[in-house]
C-alpha cells in the first residue's frame, strides 16, 4: 500500500503474511533532499546443526 496524502509526503506499508510488516514515511524537504522514518518486523528460521527433520527449526523474530 502506498498513500500520498499531500504532494511532499509519501506513506508506504507493505504486508506479507504472516510475520513480515514494513512501514515507511518519506517527506521531500526539497528536491533531491528527502527524510524518512521506517519500521521493519521480520522473521527468519534456520535448521539446527545435524537435524534431518525440518520441524526442528530455530526461529528468530526481529524488529528494527
PDBQT receptor file of N, H, CA, C and O in Angstrom, charges set to zero:
ATOM      1  N   UNK A   1       0.836  -1.161   0.000  1.00  0.00    +0.000 N 
ATOM      2  CA  UNK A   1       0.000   0.000   0.000  1.00  0.00    +0.000 C 
ATOM      3  C   UNK A   1       0.891   1.238   0.000  1.00  0.00    +0.000 C 
ATOM      4  O   UNK A   1       1.855   1.311   0.762  1.00  0.00    +0.000 OA
ATOM      5  N   UNK A   2       0.577   2.192  -0.836  1.00  0.00    +0.000 N 
ATOM      6  H   UNK A   2      -0.206   2.132  -1.455  1.00  0.00    +0.000 HD
ATOM      7  CA  UNK A   2       1.280   3.471  -0.866  1.00  0.00    +0.000 C 
ATOM      8  C   UNK A   2       0.243   4.576  -0.919  1.00  0.00    +0.000 C 
ATOM      9  O   UNK A   2      -0.694   4.524  -1.715  1.00  0.00    +0.000 OA
ATOM     10  N   UNK A   3       0.416   5.575  -0.069  1.00  0.00    +0.000 N 
ATOM     11  H   UNK A   3       1.177   5.617   0.577  1.00  0.00    +0.000 HD
ATOM     12  CA  UNK A   3      -0.545   6.666   0.009  1.00  0.00    +0.000 C 
ATOM     13  C   UNK A   3       0.217   7.985   0.016  1.00  0.00    +0.000 C 
ATOM     14  O   UNK A   3       1.217   8.114   0.722  1.00  0.00    +0.000 OA
ATOM     15  N   UNK A   4      -0.228   8.940  -0.739  1.00  0.00    +0.000 N 
ATOM     16  H   UNK A   4      -1.041   8.835  -1.312  1.00  0.00    +0.000 HD
ATOM     17  CA  UNK A   4       0.392  10.257  -0.820  1.00  0.00    +0.000 C 
ATOM     18  C   UNK A   4      -0.644  11.290  -0.372  1.00  0.00    +0.000 C 
ATOM     19  O   UNK A   4      -1.365  11.839  -1.205  1.00  0.00    +0.000 OA
ATOM     20  N   UNK A   5      -0.728  11.563   0.953  1.00  0.00    +0.000 N 
ATOM     21  H   UNK A   5      -0.143  11.116   1.630  1.00  0.00    +0.000 HD
ATOM     22  CA  UNK A   5      -1.758  12.463   1.462  1.00  0.00    +0.000 C 
ATOM     23  C   UNK A   5      -1.618  13.896   0.941  1.00  0.00    +0.000 C 
ATOM     24  O   UNK A   5      -2.621  14.587   0.765  1.00  0.00    +0.000 OA
ATOM     25  N   UNK A   6      -0.400  14.343   0.696  1.00  0.00    +0.000 N 
ATOM     26  H   UNK A   6       0.415  13.782   0.839  1.00  0.00    +0.000 HD
ATOM     27  CA  UNK A   6      -0.173  15.615   0.015  1.00  0.00    +0.000 C 
ATOM     28  C   UNK A   6       1.135  15.512  -0.754  1.00  0.00    +0.000 C 
ATOM     29  O   UNK A   6       1.848  14.514  -0.652  1.00  0.00    +0.000 OA
ATOM     30  N   UNK A   7       1.443  16.539  -1.517  1.00  0.00    +0.000 N 
ATOM     31  H   UNK A   7       0.864  17.350  -1.600  1.00  0.00    +0.000 HD
ATOM     32  CA  UNK A   7       2.495  16.461  -2.535  1.00  0.00    +0.000 C 
ATOM     33  C   UNK A   7       3.850  15.975  -2.030  1.00  0.00    +0.000 C 
ATOM     34  O   UNK A   7       4.503  15.193  -2.722  1.00  0.00    +0.000 OA
ATOM     35  N   UNK A   8       4.292  16.399  -0.871  1.00  0.00    +0.000 N 
ATOM     36  H   UNK A   8       3.762  17.033  -0.308  1.00  0.00    +0.000 HD
ATOM     37  CA  UNK A   8       5.654  16.094  -0.422  1.00  0.00    +0.000 C 
ATOM     38  C   UNK A   8       5.743  14.939   0.578  1.00  0.00    +0.000 C 
ATOM     39  O   UNK A   8       6.829  14.658   1.084  1.00  0.00    +0.000 OA
ATOM     40  N   UNK A   9       4.645  14.274   0.873  1.00  0.00    +0.000 N 
ATOM     41  H   UNK A   9       3.763  14.503   0.462  1.00  0.00    +0.000 HD
ATOM     42  CA  UNK A   9       4.649  13.187   1.854  1.00  0.00    +0.000 C 
ATOM     43  C   UNK A   9       4.143  11.902   1.216  1.00  0.00    +0.000 C 
ATOM     44  O   UNK A   9       3.088  11.884   0.581  1.00  0.00    +0.000 OA
ATOM     45  N   UNK A  10       4.910  10.824   1.391  1.00  0.00    +0.000 N 
ATOM     46  H   UNK A  10       5.766  10.839   1.907  1.00  0.00    +0.000 HD
ATOM     47  CA  UNK A  10       4.512   9.509   0.889  1.00  0.00    +0.000 C 
ATOM     48  C   UNK A  10       4.561   8.514   2.046  1.00  0.00    +0.000 C 
ATOM     49  O   UNK A  10       5.549   8.459   2.777  1.00  0.00    +0.000 OA
ATOM     50  N   UNK A  11       3.504   7.734   2.211  1.00  0.00    +0.000 N 
ATOM     51  H   UNK A  11       2.701   7.779   1.617  1.00  0.00    +0.000 HD
ATOM     52  CA  UNK A  11       3.441   6.693   3.238  1.00  0.00    +0.000 C 
ATOM     53  C   UNK A  11       3.365   5.342   2.532  1.00  0.00    +0.000 C 
ATOM     54  O   UNK A  11       2.558   5.157   1.622  1.00  0.00    +0.000 OA
ATOM     55  N   UNK A  12       4.207   4.399   2.952  1.00  0.00    +0.000 N 
ATOM     56  H   UNK A  12       4.863   4.549   3.691  1.00  0.00    +0.000 HD
ATOM     57  CA  UNK A  12       4.229   3.056   2.374  1.00  0.00    +0.000 C 
ATOM     58  C   UNK A  12       4.080   2.038   3.483  1.00  0.00    +0.000 C 
ATOM     59  O   UNK A  12       4.666   2.191   4.555  1.00  0.00    +0.000 OA
ATOM     60  N   UNK A  13       3.295   0.994   3.233  1.00  0.00    +0.000 N 
ATOM     61  H   UNK A  13       2.819   0.870   2.362  1.00  0.00    +0.000 HD
ATOM     62  CA  UNK A  13       3.086  -0.054   4.232  1.00  0.00    +0.000 C 
ATOM     63  C   UNK A  13       2.840  -1.393   3.538  1.00  0.00    +0.000 C 
ATOM     64  O   UNK A  13       1.693  -1.824   3.422  1.00  0.00    +0.000 OA
ATOM     65  N   UNK A  14       3.901  -2.055   3.076  1.00  0.00    +0.000 N 
ATOM     66  H   UNK A  14       4.833  -1.705   3.170  1.00  0.00    +0.000 HD
ATOM     67  CA  UNK A  14       3.705  -3.404   2.524  1.00  0.00    +0.000 C 
ATOM     68  C   UNK A  14       3.524  -4.425   3.649  1.00  0.00    +0.000 C 
ATOM     69  O   UNK A  14       4.090  -4.270   4.731  1.00  0.00    +0.000 OA
ATOM     70  N   UNK A  15       2.743  -5.452   3.392  1.00  0.00    +0.000 N 
ATOM     71  H   UNK A  15       2.282  -5.578   2.513  1.00  0.00    +0.000 HD
ATOM     72  CA  UNK A  15       2.491  -6.513   4.373  1.00  0.00    +0.000 C 
ATOM     73  C   UNK A  15       2.548  -7.847   3.656  1.00  0.00    +0.000 C 
ATOM     74  O   UNK A  15       1.852  -8.059   2.663  1.00  0.00    +0.000 OA
ATOM     75  N   UNK A  16       3.375  -8.740   4.159  1.00  0.00    +0.000 N 
ATOM     76  H   UNK A  16       3.941  -8.568   4.965  1.00  0.00    +0.000 HD
ATOM     77  CA  UNK A  16       3.482 -10.085   3.618  1.00  0.00    +0.000 C 
ATOM     78  C   UNK A  16       3.110 -11.032   4.751  1.00  0.00    +0.000 C 
ATOM     79  O   UNK A  16       3.847 -11.149   5.730  1.00  0.00    +0.000 OA
ATOM     80  N   UNK A  17       1.960 -11.714   4.624  1.00  0.00    +0.000 N 
ATOM     81  H   UNK A  17       1.362 -11.619   3.828  1.00  0.00    +0.000 HD
ATOM     82  CA  UNK A  17       1.512 -12.570   5.730  1.00  0.00    +0.000 C 
ATOM     83  C   UNK A  17       2.541 -13.645   6.029  1.00  0.00    +0.000 C 
ATOM     84  O   UNK A  17       3.188 -14.086   5.079  1.00  0.00    +0.000 OA
ATOM     85  N   UNK A  18       2.742 -14.079   7.165  1.00  0.00    +0.000 N 
ATOM     86  H   UNK A  18       2.216 -13.721   7.937  1.00  0.00    +0.000 HD
ATOM     87  CA  UNK A  18       2.123 -13.809   8.426  1.00  0.00    +0.000 C 
ATOM     88  C   UNK A  18       3.005 -12.877   9.257  1.00  0.00    +0.000 C 
ATOM     89  O   UNK A  18       2.487 -12.105  10.065  1.00  0.00    +0.000 OA
ATOM     90  N   UNK A  19       4.282 -12.932   9.079  1.00  0.00    +0.000 N 
ATOM     91  H   UNK A  19       4.703 -13.558   8.423  1.00  0.00    +0.000 HD
ATOM     92  CA  UNK A  19       5.155 -12.231  10.024  1.00  0.00    +0.000 C 
ATOM     93  C   UNK A  19       6.107 -11.231   9.383  1.00  0.00    +0.000 C 
ATOM     94  O   UNK A  19       7.215 -11.054   9.889  1.00  0.00    +0.000 OA
ATOM     95  N   UNK A  20       5.736 -10.587   8.320  1.00  0.00    +0.000 N 
ATOM     96  H   UNK A  20       4.836 -10.731   7.910  1.00  0.00    +0.000 HD
ATOM     97  CA  UNK A  20       6.568  -9.550   7.731  1.00  0.00    +0.000 C 
ATOM     98  C   UNK A  20       5.747  -8.273   7.609  1.00  0.00    +0.000 C 
ATOM     99  O   UNK A  20       4.776  -8.212   6.856  1.00  0.00    +0.000 OA
ATOM    100  N   UNK A  21       6.152  -7.263   8.357  1.00  0.00    +0.000 N 
ATOM    101  H   UNK A  21       6.941  -7.313   8.969  1.00  0.00    +0.000 HD
ATOM    102  CA  UNK A  21       5.464  -5.979   8.333  1.00  0.00    +0.000 C 
ATOM    103  C   UNK A  21       6.528  -4.903   8.134  1.00  0.00    +0.000 C 
ATOM    104  O   UNK A  21       7.540  -4.881   8.834  1.00  0.00    +0.000 OA
ATOM    105  N   UNK A  22       6.291  -4.024   7.183  1.00  0.00    +0.000 N 
ATOM    106  H   UNK A  22       5.469  -4.042   6.614  1.00  0.00    +0.000 HD
ATOM    107  CA  UNK A  22       7.207  -2.914   6.936  1.00  0.00    +0.000 C 
ATOM    108  C   UNK A  22       6.384  -1.646   6.784  1.00  0.00    +0.000 C 
ATOM    109  O   UNK A  22       5.278  -1.682   6.244  1.00  0.00    +0.000 OA
ATOM    110  N   UNK A  23       6.914  -0.531   7.254  1.00  0.00    +0.000 N 
ATOM    111  H   UNK A  23       7.813  -0.501   7.692  1.00  0.00    +0.000 HD
ATOM    112  CA  UNK A  23       6.245   0.750   7.098  1.00  0.00    +0.000 C 
ATOM    113  C   UNK A  23       7.314   1.821   6.904  1.00  0.00    +0.000 C 
ATOM    114  O   UNK A  23       8.390   1.756   7.500  1.00  0.00    +0.000 OA
ATOM    115  N   UNK A  24       7.003   2.815   6.057  1.00  0.00    +0.000 N 
ATOM    116  H   UNK A  24       6.130   2.868   5.573  1.00  0.00    +0.000 HD
ATOM    117  CA  UNK A  24       7.976   3.865   5.778  1.00  0.00    +0.000 C 
ATOM    118  C   UNK A  24       7.224   5.152   5.448  1.00  0.00    +0.000 C 
ATOM    119  O   UNK A  24       6.267   5.145   4.673  1.00  0.00    +0.000 OA
ATOM    120  N   UNK A  25       7.670   6.255   6.049  1.00  0.00    +0.000 N 
ATOM    121  H   UNK A  25       8.447   6.261   6.678  1.00  0.00    +0.000 HD
ATOM    122  CA  UNK A  25       7.127   7.579   5.748  1.00  0.00    +0.000 C 
ATOM    123  C   UNK A  25       8.268   8.426   5.199  1.00  0.00    +0.000 C 
ATOM    124  O   UNK A  25       9.312   8.556   5.839  1.00  0.00    +0.000 OA
ATOM    125  N   UNK A  26       8.074   8.999   4.024  1.00  0.00    +0.000 N 
ATOM    126  H   UNK A  26       7.226   8.894   3.504  1.00  0.00    +0.000 HD
ATOM    127  CA  UNK A  26       9.095   9.810   3.371  1.00  0.00    +0.000 C 
ATOM    128  C   UNK A  26       8.561  11.220   3.160  1.00  0.00    +0.000 C 
ATOM    129  O   UNK A  26       7.448  11.406   2.669  1.00  0.00    +0.000 OA
ATOM    130  N   UNK A  27       9.364  12.211   3.535  1.00  0.00    +0.000 N 
ATOM    131  H   UNK A  27      10.269  12.060   3.934  1.00  0.00    +0.000 HD
ATOM    132  CA  UNK A  27       8.987  13.599   3.338  1.00  0.00    +0.000 C 
ATOM    133  C   UNK A  27      10.043  14.270   2.468  1.00  0.00    +0.000 C 
ATOM    134  O   UNK A  27      11.232  14.227   2.782  1.00  0.00    +0.000 OA
ATOM    135  N   UNK A  28       9.611  14.883   1.386  1.00  0.00    +0.000 N 
ATOM    136  H   UNK A  28       8.645  14.918   1.131  1.00  0.00    +0.000 HD
ATOM    137  CA  UNK A  28      10.522  15.579   0.479  1.00  0.00    +0.000 C 
ATOM    138  C   UNK A  28      10.650  17.026   0.941  1.00  0.00    +0.000 C 
ATOM    139  O   UNK A  28       9.740  17.830   0.742  1.00  0.00    +0.000 OA
ATOM    140  N   UNK A  29      11.790  17.356   1.561  1.00  0.00    +0.000 N 
ATOM    141  H   UNK A  29      12.530  16.703   1.722  1.00  0.00    +0.000 HD
ATOM    142  CA  UNK A  29      12.034  18.708   2.061  1.00  0.00    +0.000 C 
ATOM    143  C   UNK A  29      12.141  19.653   0.865  1.00  0.00    +0.000 C 
ATOM    144  O   UNK A  29      11.407  20.637   0.771  1.00  0.00    +0.000 OA
ATOM    145  N   UNK A  30      13.059  19.346  -0.042  1.00  0.00    +0.000 N 
ATOM    146  H   UNK A  30      13.655  18.547   0.034  1.00  0.00    +0.000 HD
ATOM    147  CA  UNK A  30      13.184  19.992  -1.347  1.00  0.00    +0.000 C 
ATOM    148  C   UNK A  30      13.981  19.035  -2.213  1.00  0.00    +0.000 C 
ATOM    149  O   UNK A  30      14.764  18.242  -1.690  1.00  0.00    +0.000 OA
ATOM    150  N   UNK A  31      13.800  19.089  -3.505  1.00  0.00    +0.000 N 
ATOM    151  H   UNK A  31      13.163  19.733  -3.929  1.00  0.00    +0.000 HD
ATOM    152  CA  UNK A  31      14.491  18.143  -4.394  1.00  0.00    +0.000 C 
ATOM    153  C   UNK A  31      15.981  18.361  -4.337  1.00  0.00    +0.000 C 
ATOM    154  O   UNK A  31      16.399  19.515  -4.426  1.00  0.00    +0.000 OA
ATOM    155  N   UNK A  32      16.798  17.381  -4.199  1.00  0.00    +0.000 N 
ATOM    156  H   UNK A  32      16.458  16.443  -4.126  1.00  0.00    +0.000 HD
ATOM    157  CA  UNK A  32      16.557  15.958  -4.049  1.00  0.00    +0.000 C 
ATOM    158  C   UNK A  32      16.575  15.505  -2.585  1.00  0.00    +0.000 C 
ATOM    159  O   UNK A  32      16.647  14.303  -2.329  1.00  0.00    +0.000 OA
ATOM    160  N   UNK A  33      16.513  16.419  -1.623  1.00  0.00    +0.000 N 
ATOM    161  H   UNK A  33      16.454  17.396  -1.831  1.00  0.00    +0.000 HD
ATOM    162  CA  UNK A  33      16.617  16.065  -0.198  1.00  0.00    +0.000 C 
ATOM    163  C   UNK A  33      15.288  15.515   0.327  1.00  0.00    +0.000 C 
ATOM    164  O   UNK A  33      14.250  16.174   0.263  1.00  0.00    +0.000 OA
ATOM    165  N   UNK A  34      15.357  14.272   0.852  1.00  0.00    +0.000 N 
ATOM    166  H   UNK A  34      16.200  13.737   0.904  1.00  0.00    +0.000 HD
ATOM    167  CA  UNK A  34      14.186  13.634   1.460  1.00  0.00    +0.000 C 
ATOM    168  C   UNK A  34      14.601  13.043   2.800  1.00  0.00    +0.000 C 
ATOM    169  O   UNK A  34      15.733  12.589   2.961  1.00  0.00    +0.000 OA
ATOM    170  N   UNK A  35      13.703  13.049   3.738  1.00  0.00    +0.000 N 
ATOM    171  H   UNK A  35      12.783  13.418   3.608  1.00  0.00    +0.000 HD
ATOM    172  CA  UNK A  35      13.927  12.403   5.035  1.00  0.00    +0.000 C 
ATOM    173  C   UNK A  35      12.862  11.324   5.192  1.00  0.00    +0.000 C 
ATOM    174  O   UNK A  35      11.756  11.439   4.665  1.00  0.00    +0.000 OA
ATOM    175  N   UNK A  36      13.218  10.277   5.927  1.00  0.00    +0.000 N 
ATOM    176  H   UNK A  36      14.117  10.184   6.355  1.00  0.00    +0.000 HD
ATOM    177  CA  UNK A  36      12.230   9.213   6.114  1.00  0.00    +0.000 C 
ATOM    178  C   UNK A  36      12.384   8.563   7.472  1.00  0.00    +0.000 C 
ATOM    179  O   UNK A  36      13.437   8.634   8.106  1.00  0.00    +0.000 OA
ATOM    180  N   UNK A  37      11.307   7.928   7.901  1.00  0.00    +0.000 N 
ATOM    181  H   UNK A  37      10.451   7.870   7.386  1.00  0.00    +0.000 HD
ATOM    182  CA  UNK A  37      11.288   7.110   9.111  1.00  0.00    +0.000 C 
ATOM    183  C   UNK A  37      10.656   5.787   8.718  1.00  0.00    +0.000 C 
ATOM    184  O   UNK A  37       9.732   5.753   7.906  1.00  0.00    +0.000 OA
ATOM    185  N   UNK A  38      11.150   4.697   9.293  1.00  0.00    +0.000 N 
ATOM    186  H   UNK A  38      11.900   4.725   9.954  1.00  0.00    +0.000 HD
ATOM    187  CA  UNK A  38      10.630   3.398   8.906  1.00  0.00    +0.000 C 
ATOM    188  C   UNK A  38      10.584   2.406  10.051  1.00  0.00    +0.000 C 
ATOM    189  O   UNK A  38      11.192   2.608  11.102  1.00  0.00    +0.000 OA
ATOM    190  N   UNK A  39       9.853   1.340   9.823  1.00  0.00    +0.000 N 
ATOM    191  H   UNK A  39       9.359   1.176   8.969  1.00  0.00    +0.000 HD
ATOM    192  CA  UNK A  39       9.704   0.241  10.771  1.00  0.00    +0.000 C 
ATOM    193  C   UNK A  39       9.777  -1.061   9.981  1.00  0.00    +0.000 C 
ATOM    194  O   UNK A  39       9.170  -1.178   8.916  1.00  0.00    +0.000 OA
ATOM    195  N   UNK A  40      10.513  -2.032  10.493  1.00  0.00    +0.000 N 
ATOM    196  H   UNK A  40      11.007  -1.937  11.357  1.00  0.00    +0.000 HD
ATOM    197  CA  UNK A  40      10.677  -3.301   9.802  1.00  0.00    +0.000 C 
ATOM    198  C   UNK A  40      10.587  -4.432  10.815  1.00  0.00    +0.000 C 
ATOM    199  O   UNK A  40      11.372  -4.476  11.763  1.00  0.00    +0.000 OA
ATOM    200  N   UNK A  41       9.631  -5.357  10.625  1.00  0.00    +0.000 N 
ATOM    201  H   UNK A  41       8.993  -5.322   9.855  1.00  0.00    +0.000 HD
ATOM    202  CA  UNK A  41       9.465  -6.506  11.513  1.00  0.00    +0.000 C 
ATOM    203  C   UNK A  41       9.477  -7.747  10.634  1.00  0.00    +0.000 C 
ATOM    204  O   UNK A  41       8.642  -7.890   9.741  1.00  0.00    +0.000 OA
ATOM    205  N   UNK A  42      10.416  -8.637  10.887  1.00  0.00    +0.000 N 
ATOM    206  H   UNK A  42      11.094  -8.521  11.612  1.00  0.00    +0.000 HD
ATOM    207  CA  UNK A  42      10.631  -9.783  10.018  1.00  0.00    +0.000 C 
ATOM    208  C   UNK A  42      10.985 -10.999  10.864  1.00  0.00    +0.000 C 
ATOM    209  O   UNK A  42      11.314 -10.868  12.043  1.00  0.00    +0.000 OA
ATOM    210  N   UNK A  43      10.918 -12.175  10.263  1.00  0.00    +0.000 N 
ATOM    211  H   UNK A  43      10.651 -12.282   9.306  1.00  0.00    +0.000 HD
ATOM    212  CA  UNK A  43      11.352 -13.386  10.959  1.00  0.00    +0.000 C 
ATOM    213  C   UNK A  43      12.216 -14.216  10.031  1.00  0.00    +0.000 C 
ATOM    214  O   UNK A  43      12.117 -14.118   8.808  1.00  0.00    +0.000 OA
ATOM    215  N   UNK A  44      13.053 -15.022  10.625  1.00  0.00    +0.000 N 
ATOM    216  H   UNK A  44      13.133 -15.102  11.618  1.00  0.00    +0.000 HD
ATOM    217  CA  UNK A  44      13.902 -15.971   9.905  1.00  0.00    +0.000 C 
ATOM    218  C   UNK A  44      13.859 -17.290  10.651  1.00  0.00    +0.000 C 
ATOM    219  O   UNK A  44      13.590 -17.329  11.852  1.00  0.00    +0.000 OA
ATOM    220  N   UNK A  45      14.124 -18.360   9.938  1.00  0.00    +0.000 N 
ATOM    221  H   UNK A  45      14.343 -18.328   8.963  1.00  0.00    +0.000 HD
ATOM    222  CA  UNK A  45      14.261 -19.641  10.608  1.00  0.00    +0.000 C 
ATOM    223  C   UNK A  45      15.449 -20.382  10.016  1.00  0.00    +0.000 C 
ATOM    224  O   UNK A  45      15.779 -20.239   8.839  1.00  0.00    +0.000 OA
ATOM    225  N   UNK A  46      16.079 -21.177  10.871  1.00  0.00    +0.000 N 
ATOM    226  H   UNK A  46      15.811 -21.293  11.828  1.00  0.00    +0.000 HD
ATOM    227  CA  UNK A  46      17.288 -21.898  10.498  1.00  0.00    +0.000 C 
ATOM    228  C   UNK A  46      17.155 -23.337  10.967  1.00  0.00    +0.000 C 
ATOM    229  O   UNK A  46      16.578 -23.608  12.020  1.00  0.00    +0.000 OA
ATOM    230  N   UNK A  47      17.691 -24.251  10.180  1.00  0.00    +0.000 N 
ATOM    231  H   UNK A  47      18.159 -24.031   9.325  1.00  0.00    +0.000 HD
ATOM    232  CA  UNK A  47      17.788 -25.639  10.626  1.00  0.00    +0.000 C 
ATOM    233  C   UNK A  47      18.985 -25.751  11.553  1.00  0.00    +0.000 C 
ATOM    234  O   UNK A  47      20.073 -25.264  11.245  1.00  0.00    +0.000 OA
ATOM    235  N   UNK A  48      18.777 -26.386  12.673  1.00  0.00    +0.000 N 
ATOM    236  H   UNK A  48      17.894 -26.781  12.923  1.00  0.00    +0.000 HD
ATOM    237  CA  UNK A  48      19.870 -26.562  13.619  1.00  0.00    +0.000 C 
ATOM    238  C   UNK A  48      20.835 -27.632  13.096  1.00  0.00    +0.000 C 
ATOM    239  O   UNK A  48      20.447 -28.473  12.284  1.00  0.00    +0.000 OA
ATOM    240  N   UNK A  49      22.064 -27.601  13.549  1.00  0.00    +0.000 N 
ATOM    241  H   UNK A  49      22.378 -26.919  14.209  1.00  0.00    +0.000 HD
ATOM    242  CA  UNK A  49      23.106 -28.498  13.058  1.00  0.00    +0.000 C 
ATOM    243  C   UNK A  49      22.726 -29.959  13.257  1.00  0.00    +0.000 C 
ATOM    244  O   UNK A  49      22.197 -30.335  14.303  1.00  0.00    +0.000 OA
ATOM    245  N   UNK A  50      22.996 -30.769  12.258  1.00  0.00    +0.000 N 
ATOM    246  H   UNK A  50      23.426 -30.464  11.409  1.00  0.00    +0.000 HD
ATOM    247  CA  UNK A  50      22.780 -32.218  12.290  1.00  0.00    +0.000 C 
ATOM    248  C   UNK A  50      21.323 -32.615  12.538  1.00  0.00    +0.000 C 
ATOM    249  O   UNK A  50      21.066 -33.661  13.134  1.00  0.00    +0.000 OA
ATOM    250  N   UNK A  51      20.380 -31.806  12.095  1.00  0.00    +0.000 N 
ATOM    251  H   UNK A  51      20.589 -30.957  11.611  1.00  0.00    +0.000 HD
ATOM    252  CA  UNK A  51      18.961 -32.152  12.207  1.00  0.00    +0.000 C 
ATOM    253  C   UNK A  51      18.433 -32.486  10.818  1.00  0.00    +0.000 C 
ATOM    254  O   UNK A  51      18.555 -31.686   9.891  1.00  0.00    +0.000 OA
ATOM    255  N   UNK A  52      17.858 -33.646  10.683  1.00  0.00    +0.000 N 
ATOM    256  H   UNK A  52      17.759 -34.296  11.436  1.00  0.00    +0.000 HD
ATOM    257  CA  UNK A  52      17.308 -34.053   9.396  1.00  0.00    +0.000 C 
ATOM    258  C   UNK A  52      15.848 -33.640   9.250  1.00  0.00    +0.000 C 
ATOM    259  O   UNK A  52      15.368 -33.451   8.132  1.00  0.00    +0.000 OA
ATOM    260  N   UNK A  53      15.148 -33.500  10.353  1.00  0.00    +0.000 N 
ATOM    261  H   UNK A  53      15.539 -33.654  11.261  1.00  0.00    +0.000 HD
ATOM    262  CA  UNK A  53      13.733 -33.129  10.306  1.00  0.00    +0.000 C 
ATOM    263  C   UNK A  53      13.601 -31.606  10.237  1.00  0.00    +0.000 C 
ATOM    264  O   UNK A  53      14.163 -30.888  11.064  1.00  0.00    +0.000 OA
ATOM    265  N   UNK A  54      12.860 -31.130   9.252  1.00  0.00    +0.000 N 
ATOM    266  H   UNK A  54      12.404 -31.714   8.580  1.00  0.00    +0.000 HD
ATOM    267  CA  UNK A  54      12.702 -29.679   9.103  1.00  0.00    +0.000 C 
ATOM    268  C   UNK A  54      11.830 -29.066  10.186  1.00  0.00    +0.000 C 
ATOM    269  O   UNK A  54      11.779 -27.843  10.314  1.00  0.00    +0.000 OA
ATOM    270  N   UNK A  55      11.151 -29.883  10.960  1.00  0.00    +0.000 N 
ATOM    271  H   UNK A  55      11.192 -30.877  10.855  1.00  0.00    +0.000 HD
ATOM    272  CA  UNK A  55      10.348 -29.337  12.058  1.00  0.00    +0.000 C 
ATOM    273  C   UNK A  55      11.219 -28.916  13.248  1.00  0.00    +0.000 C 
ATOM    274  O   UNK A  55      10.743 -28.227  14.150  1.00  0.00    +0.000 OA
ATOM    275  N   UNK A  56      12.485 -29.327  13.250  1.00  0.00    +0.000 N 
ATOM    276  H   UNK A  56      12.871 -29.887  12.517  1.00  0.00    +0.000 HD
ATOM    277  CA  UNK A  56      13.415 -28.933  14.317  1.00  0.00    +0.000 C 
ATOM    278  C   UNK A  56      14.141 -27.670  13.869  1.00  0.00    +0.000 C 
ATOM    279  O   UNK A  56      15.296 -27.726  13.446  1.00  0.00    +0.000 OA
ATOM    280  N   UNK A  57      13.460 -26.533  13.965  1.00  0.00    +0.000 N 
ATOM    281  H   UNK A  57      12.523 -26.487  14.310  1.00  0.00    +0.000 HD
ATOM    282  CA  UNK A  57      13.996 -25.280  13.471  1.00  0.00    +0.000 C 
ATOM    283  C   UNK A  57      14.199 -24.280  14.608  1.00  0.00    +0.000 C 
ATOM    284  O   UNK A  57      13.548 -24.354  15.650  1.00  0.00    +0.000 OA
ATOM    285  N   UNK A  58      15.107 -23.357  14.383  1.00  0.00    +0.000 N 
ATOM    286  H   UNK A  58      15.636 -23.296  13.536  1.00  0.00    +0.000 HD
ATOM    287  CA  UNK A  58      15.338 -22.252  15.291  1.00  0.00    +0.000 C 
ATOM    288  C   UNK A  58      14.723 -21.012  14.641  1.00  0.00    +0.000 C 
ATOM    289  O   UNK A  58      15.061 -20.667  13.509  1.00  0.00    +0.000 OA
ATOM    290  N   UNK A  59      13.819 -20.346  15.361  1.00  0.00    +0.000 N 
ATOM    291  H   UNK A  59      13.545 -20.627  16.281  1.00  0.00    +0.000 HD
ATOM    292  CA  UNK A  59      13.140 -19.162  14.837  1.00  0.00    +0.000 C 
ATOM    293  C   UNK A  59      13.734 -17.909  15.448  1.00  0.00    +0.000 C 
ATOM    294  O   UNK A  59      14.144 -17.909  16.609  1.00  0.00    +0.000 OA
ATOM    295  N   UNK A  60      13.780 -16.849  14.673  1.00  0.00    +0.000 N 
ATOM    296  H   UNK A  60      13.447 -16.849  13.730  1.00  0.00    +0.000 HD
ATOM    297  CA  UNK A  60      14.284 -15.561  15.151  1.00  0.00    +0.000 C 
ATOM    298  C   UNK A  60      13.316 -14.480  14.699  1.00  0.00    +0.000 C 
ATOM    299  O   UNK A  60      13.082 -14.321  13.501  1.00  0.00    +0.000 OA
ATOM    300  N   UNK A  61      12.752 -13.738  15.637  1.00  0.00    +0.000 N 
ATOM    301  H   UNK A  61      12.942 -13.867  16.610  1.00  0.00    +0.000 HD
ATOM    302  CA  UNK A  61      11.856 -12.628  15.332  1.00  0.00    +0.000 C 
ATOM    303  C   UNK A  61      12.585 -11.333  15.644  1.00  0.00    +0.000 C 
ATOM    304  O   UNK A  61      13.128 -11.173  16.738  1.00  0.00    +0.000 OA
ATOM    305  N   UNK A  62      12.602 -10.422  14.708  1.00  0.00    +0.000 N 
ATOM    306  H   UNK A  62      12.161 -10.551  13.820  1.00  0.00    +0.000 HD
ATOM    307  CA  UNK A  62      13.374  -9.204  14.872  1.00  0.00    +0.000 C 
ATOM    308  C   UNK A  62      12.566  -7.995  14.414  1.00  0.00    +0.000 C 
ATOM    309  O   UNK A  62      11.865  -8.048  13.403  1.00  0.00    +0.000 OA
ATOM    310  N   UNK A  63      12.673  -6.914  15.166  1.00  0.00    +0.000 N 
ATOM    311  H   UNK A  63      13.242  -6.871  15.987  1.00  0.00    +0.000 HD
ATOM    312  CA  UNK A  63      12.082  -5.654  14.720  1.00  0.00    +0.000 C 
ATOM    313  C   UNK A  63      13.136  -4.575  14.824  1.00  0.00    +0.000 C 
ATOM    314  O   UNK A  63      13.971  -4.579  15.728  1.00  0.00    +0.000 OA
ATOM    315  N   UNK A  64      13.083  -3.659  13.891  1.00  0.00    +0.000 N 
ATOM    316  H   UNK A  64      12.404  -3.655  13.157  1.00  0.00    +0.000 HD
ATOM    317  CA  UNK A  64      14.083  -2.582  13.863  1.00  0.00    +0.000 C 
ATOM    318  C   UNK A  64      13.401  -1.252  13.710  1.00  0.00    +0.000 C 
ATOM    319  O   UNK A  64      14.067  -0.218  13.664  1.00  0.00    +0.000 OA
TER     320      UNK A  64
